Amino acid sequence: MLLLCATLPAQAHDFYDRSCCADRDCHPTPCESIRAVPQGFDYTDPQDHAVYFFTRDKMHLSHDDQCHVCLHHVMIDGPGAALCLYLPIKAERTLSDASHYATHLIILHGPDGQIIAVNPLEVITVRTPRGEIQKHFHSSTKCLVFTADGKFVAVTEECQVVRERIEEDGGDE
């Protein structure tokens, strides 16, 4: 049994978030095995046909234009826990039945140069930091993007640019 566990694939990619994979739980998968559903994504394992559900907050940007899943298997023959899902930027082109739920992700930039992928359908408002609040952010922060999950990101793009990208990529519903 232990030998079987040691032979499971461990294909590490440098873009996997350590909080969800620990360099052993993630692997590439055919994008056809992932289907968008109203609250997130279903992944059907091509080997054992088990279905795993990923909420939208477990979705990350794939840096190699492939789909990847991160599953933690507690027992060798038991079901795994759905940790993270990595999708290409233009997910709806690769996911079956995704045209209603998946969307283009807009690419923005954080003050440290980090690439930030945002689902335009999740954005509830954008605001320019002003006055007292401005001093809490890096001087290159031009816009705060607030999302439906109660979070926000600080980006270097002007709010008008963010609004235009949201309209271009998320406004065709």
C-alpha positions in Angstrom: 0.0 0.0 0.0 2.8 2.5 0.8 4.5 1.7 -2.4 1.3 2.6 -4.3 1.2 6.0 -2.5 4.8 6.7 -3.5 4.0 6.2 -7.2 1.3 8.8 -7.4 2.3 11.6 -9.8 4.0 14.6 -8.2 4.3 17.2 -11.0 5.3 20.4 -9.3 4.8 23.7 -11.0 6.3 26.9 -9.7 2.9 28.7 -9.9 1.0 26.4 -7.5 0.1 28.2 -4.4 1.8 26.5 -1.4 -1.3 26.9 0.7 -3.2 24.5 -1.5 -0.7 22.0 -2.8 2.5 21.6 -0.9 4.2 20.4 -4.1 2.4 17.0 -4.1 -1.3 17.4 -4.4 -1.6 19.2 -7.8 -1.4 17.8 -11.3 -2.4 18.8 -14.9 -5.8 17.5 -16.1 -7.7 17.7 -19.4 -9.8 20.9 -19.3 -12.7 18.7 -20.6 -12.8 17.1 -17.2 -13.9 20.4 -15.6 -17.4 21.8 -15.9 -18.6 25.2 -14.7 -21.7 25.0 -12.4 -23.6 27.9 -10.7 -21.5 28.0 -7.5 -18.1 26.9 -8.9 -16.7 24.0 -10.8 -17.1 20.2 -10.9 -14.1 18.1 -11.7 -14.6 14.5 -12.8 -11.4 12.5 -12.3 -10.7 10.8 -15.6 -9.3 7.7 -13.9 -11.9 6.8 -11.2 -14.8 9.1 -12.4 -15.1 10.6 -8.9 -16.6 14.1 -8.9 -15.1 16.9 -6.9 -16.6 20.3 -6.3 -14.5 23.5 -6.2 -16.0 26.8 -5.0 -15.1 29.8 -7.1 -12.7 31.1 -4.4 -10.6 28.0 -4.9 -10.0 28.9 -8.5 -6.5 30.3 -9.5 -4.9 31.4 -12.7 -3.0 28.8 -14.6 0.3 30.1 -16.0 0.7 27.5 -18.7 -2.7 27.6 -20.4 -3.6 24.2 -19.1 -6.1 23.1 -16.4 -4.8 21.7 -13.1 -6.4 20.3 -10.0 -5.1 20.0 -6.4 -6.6 17.1 -4.5 -5.5 15.9 -1.1 -6.0 12.2 -0.6 -6.2 11.2 3.0 -6.6 7.5 2.3 -5.2 5.7 -0.7 -8.5 4.3 -1.8 -10.7 7.1 -0.3 -12.0 10.3 -1.8 -9.8 13.3 -1.8 -10.5 16.9 -0.7 -10.8 19.5 -3.3 -8.1 22.0 -2.6 -7.5 24.3 -5.6 -8.3 24.5 -9.3 -6.1 26.2 -11.9 -7.7 27.4 -15.1 -6.4 29.2 -18.1 -7.2 32.9 -18.5 -9.9 32.4 -21.1 -11.6 29.5 -19.2 -14.8 29.5 -21.1 -13.0 28.4 -24.3 -11.8 25.3 -22.6 -14.5 24.3 -20.3 -17.6 22.4 -21.4 -20.9 24.0 -20.5 -19.1 27.0 -19.2 -20.6 29.7 -21.4 -23.2 30.8 -18.8 -21.1 30.7 -15.7 -17.4 31.2 -16.7 -16.1 34.4 -18.0 -12.9 36.1 -19.0 -10.7 37.0 -16.2 -9.4 40.5 -16.3 -5.7 40.9 -15.6 -4.7 43.7 -13.3 -1.4 44.5 -11.5 -0.7 44.9 -7.8 1.6 47.6 -6.4 4.4 45.0 -6.2 4.0 44.0 -9.8 2.0 40.9 -9.0 -0.5 39.8 -11.7 -4.0 39.8 -10.3 -6.7 37.9 -12.2 -10.2 39.1 -11.4 -13.6 37.7 -12.4 -15.5 40.8 -13.7 -18.8 39.3 -12.7 -17.6 39.3 -9.0 -16.7 43.0 -9.0 -19.2 45.0 -7.0 -17.5 48.4 -7.1 -14.2 50.2 -7.8 -13.0 53.2 -5.9 -10.0 55.5 -6.0 -8.3 55.6 -2.6 -8.5 59.2 -1.3 -7.8 61.2 1.7 -6.9 59.4 4.9 -7.3 55.9 3.4 -4.7 56.6 0.7 -1.8 56.5 3.2 -2.6 52.9 4.1 -1.7 51.8 0.5 1.5 51.8 -1.6 1.9 55.1 -3.5 1.4 53.3 -6.8 -2.1 52.1 -5.8 -4.6 53.8 -8.1 -7.7 51.8 -7.6 -9.4 49.5 -5.0 -11.4 46.7 -6.6 -14.1 45.3 -4.3 -15.5 41.8 -4.9 -18.8 40.1 -4.0 -17.0 37.9 -1.4 -16.2 41.0 0.8 -12.6 41.2 -0.3 -10.7 43.9 -2.2 -7.5 44.2 -4.1 -5.3 47.3 -4.6 -4.2 47.7 -8.2 -2.0 50.1 -10.1 -4.4 50.7 -13.0 -6.7 53.7 -12.8 -10.3 52.9 -11.9 -11.5 54.1 -15.3 -9.2 51.5 -17.0 -10.6 48.8 -14.6 -14.2 49.8 -15.4 -13.4 49.6 -19.2 -11.9 46.1 -18.8 -14.9 44.9 -16.8 -17.3 46.2 -19.5 -15.2 44.7 -22.3 -14.7 41.3 -20.7 -17.7 40.9 -18.4 -20.4 42.9 -20.0 -21.6 40.4 -22.6 -23.9 38.5 -20.4 
